[in-house]
C-alpha cells in the first residue's frame, strides 16, 4: 500500500494571482530538484480546485479524479517545460488540464474502425505510392462517368438512378419497382461492379 | 492575410475543452497559422484559468488525495526536450499519452509542404495519396475518433464537383489558394460549410492548393451527373 504524503493545506484566502510567484518557485524546484515537498504545495492548491471544475464539466467523480491525476502527473513529470515568463502557473496547469480533457474525450469516443469492406473505394481512384508516376491529366472525367452510366443495362441503370440521383432508399426502390429488396441490392452491386470494370478498361 | 477565422464562441469552447476532439484539432491547427486567434486563445485561457483556480479551497477532504500524490511522485521525470525556444504557448496536446511521430512536411507531385505543428502530430497516420476526378488528390488521415480527416490537394485548374454537406465540413487552407464560387480562400483561412451551403471549390493558383478537411458526414453532390458521385462520396469522407 502506498503511504500517503501529507498534503499541504493551503490557506483558503490565497488567490492564484497572489500566490503565482510562490507557485512558480515551487514548480521550478520540482523541475530542478524533483522536490516532493514543493510538488505537494502545488498539488494541495491546484488538485482540489481542478477536481471541482472537472466535476462540474464532466459530472462524473471517477472521470474528474482521472483528470486531476493525469493533469498533476504531467505537472510533476514535465515541470521543466514550465516557463514563468510565458504565463502563470494557473494558465499552464489549466492548459495541461484542457489537453488531458481532449485526450480523455478522444479515448471515450475511440471507435473501432467500422470496417466496411467497400469495394467501391478503388473505383474513382488509384493508389499511387509514387505521385510522380501518374500524370494529373490521366484521370477520369465526370463526362466519362456519364457515358459509362449510359452504357449500363436498363434494369441496373434505373436502380442506380433512383438511389443515387433521386436519393431514394433501397427499400423505396424495391417497393416502387415491386421487386425484392435483395434484388435491388444485387442490381446495385452489379451496376457498381460494372462501372468499376469499365473504369479499369478505360486505362 | 487570413480573412476567415473560427467564431469567437468556438475558440472559447476550445479553451474550455468543450468541443469535439476533431474540431479541437482543426481549430488548433488554425491557431498555429493565425496570430490573431492564437492571441485570443491565450488571453481567454488566462481569464478562464484564473476563474477556475481563483476560488476558495473546496471543502473536500484532502485525505482522498494522499495516495494520488504519493503515486504521482513515484513517476520518473519525463525526458522530453525543454520547451521550444519560440514564445508560442503550446495549444495542442503538450505530450499525448501515446507516443507519436512528428511529420513536419508532406510531399506531393514534387512539392513539399510544411505542416502546422498540430497536424505534424497526426500526419504520420496519413494514408497514400489517391488521384480523384478533376486534378484532385486526397490522402486520408486516421483519427481513431469520430470525424473524417483528409489532406486534399487541388492541382492548378483542379476542382471538386459542386456539393452540399450533410453535416459540417471544416477546411483549413495550408498552402495556396482556392475559390468556391462564394469566396476566395488563402493560406490559414478556416472555412466552415454546413448543409445550408452549396459550393464548388476550384483552384487556379499557380501552385494549386493544399487543404486539410474534416467532415462528420459524407458530402452530397448536387449538380447533374456529379450526383453519380454520391455513391463514391465516401472518397471525400473517408
Interface residues (C-beta under 8 A of the other chain):
Chain A: X2 X3 X4 X5 X6 X7 X9 X10 X11 X12 X13 X15 X16 X17 X34 X36 X39 X40 X43 X44 X45 X46 X47 X48 X49 X50 X51 X52 X53 X57 X65 X68 X69 X70 X72 X73 X74 X76 X77 X78 X79 X80 X81 X82 X83 X86 X87 X88 X90 X91 X93 X94 X95 X96 X97 X98 X99 X101 X102 X103 X105 X106 X109 X110 X111 X118 X120 X121 X123 X124 X125 X126 X127 X128 X129 X131 X132 X134 X136 X139 X140 X141 X142 X143 X145 X146 X149 X160 X163 X164 X165 X167 X192
Chain B: X15 X16 X17 X18 X20 X21 X24 X42 X45 X46 X48 X49 X50 X52 X53 X54 X55 X56 X57 X58 X60 X62 X63 X65 X66 X67 X68 X69 X70 X71 X72 X73 X74 X75 X76 X77 X78 X80 X82 X83 X87 X89 X90 X91 X92 X93 X94 X95 X96 X97 X107 X108 X109 X110 X128 X129 X130 X131 X132 X133 X134 X135 X137 X138 X144 X145 X146 X155 X158 X161 X225 X226 X227 X228 X229 X230 X231 X232 X234 X235
